[in-house]
Amino acid sequence: MALNAGLVYENRIKNIIRTSNHEKILLLEDGGSGSFNSHDTDLRLSLAGSIIDVEIKKSNAQFGETSFRYDPETGFTPCKDHLSDSFIDMVKQSALHPIRPHIDELLSYFRAFDPEPFHESVTQIPFRVTRNAWLSARKAELLIPIAKIFPFTEQLIVNHYNNKCGGVFYIQIEGKGLFYMGKNPLNLPIPPLTGNINVEVRLKRSGSVLQKGIGQKVASATLIVVGRLKSDIKSPLSLDNREDIPRLITT
């Protein structure tokens, strides 16, 4: 099975550091604890005895894709526990709560759609509806108000990583270089991460399968939240440039 592009880039950086043969720069294989998509960072380094965790991103990478449950009584709840409280609170308040009335309207629309006995259980997200119901809702433009892009500052990412299991303060972005996030504990000669984060919210529908009991195709839908960095920043130091590796040691 082919490796995904992000993992290929990550392995490329690890190979550069591993073969740099700098006695004060060591690649630690156990990983850290702060990414969006797992409880491990992509890279852990020992720099003259000081250990740092580094997140690695492709230039076009998403800053995490996660899904949220929705219940009219309890509100929005993330489906996974890898998100920091600051990230969850900011997304819920600024991105999810504004579309809540439109979600309620959509769920109500589905419950009234034929066959009603099948759709009467559509009270929350995720949910299952017939393909015909989904297409009808799309034609009625009920999905449009839910598919939104909300702009945030880089603080959304900074807060997430800084608050994650002891703190992650460095990030390497392909084509842009190495940056610090919020703090620069080792005073590396790099700039802070700046820019905007677009948080995209939408309902994601799975493929349809035939439901024998009603003789119609049925699909599931989940509420997806994706963050994307929008920035023209450039760092003078990059981990994917072998010549820059010795500059990680500042003293």
ABEGO torsion letter per residue (X at the ends): XBBBAAAAAAAAAAAAAAAAGBAABBBBAAEBBABAABABBABBBBBGGBBBBBBBBBAABBBEBBBBBBBAAAEBBBABAABBAAAAAAAAAAAAAAAAAAAAAAAAAAAABOBAAAAAABABOBBBBBAAAAAAAAAAGAAAAABBBBBBBAAAAAAAAAABGGEBABBBBBGAEBBBBGBBAAGBBBBBBBEBBBBBBBBBBBBBBBBAAAGBBBBBBBBBBBBBBBBABBBABBAABAAAAAAABAX
